Amino acid sequence: GAVVSQHPSWVICKSGTSVKIECRSLDFQATTMFWYRQFPKQSLMLMATSNEGSKATYEQGVEKDKFLINHASLTLSTLTVTSAHPEDSSFYICSATSASYPNEQFFGPGTRLTVL
Amino acid sequence: AQSVTQPDIHITVSEGASLELRCNYSYGATPYLFWYVQSPGQGLQLLLKYFSGDTLVQGIKGFEAEFKRSQSSFNLRKPSVHWSDAAEYFCAVGANTGTASKLTFGTGTRLQVTL
């Protein structure tokens, strides 16, 4: 149980285009979802926290207009990188918690974004 | 604010040797502590976690960790390393609030296993 999926697993796009990444909880209702980014050989940095039906809370330094997060249902959150640039190339990982296990995050497999 | 320090960026051990990865945390109360493993290009896999109770925690793949409040540490150990253990290991701390809280990760320790 507690499986989280991400789609796509990798994506290549041209500079200036927008890319949407989906994060789904497959067998539980995710009351809270988190989005992280990870640069090569670095740790995970939290970008934002989203609760179902509410606006996301962004970490300091993360542009909310560039990284649009939608958590419209208890099983799906999306991260849209708008007007992507090469510096946005990174590994994006989502995680989700449930009401039953609020202090344990279940991680998705990650999405590799490459912006040309 | 919570923080995590993993002092060792890179560790190399021989297959069959014992392993200890260090983790020190900073948090005002009793934290929730986690160890994750990440293979290249993959997501995170939870090895073990500490919330409360017995300070020696057993995890998957033969790993264990010990919570030492006096030293603010949560070191990961394995008595005999296998070549398949080569990966990146992250220690993380979360707030003990009873509700969903964000995790703060350490910078990671890359484990290399020699045959």
Interface residues (C-beta under 8 A of the other chain):
Chain A: Q6 T31 T32 F34 K41 Q42 S43 L44 M45 L46 T49 N51 F91 I93 S95 T97 P102 N103 E104 Q105 F107 G108 P109 G110 R112
Chain B: Y32 Y36 G41 Q42 G43 L44 Q45 L46 K49 F51 F90 G94 N96 T97 G98 T99 A100 S101 K102 L103 T104 F105 G106 T107 G108 R110
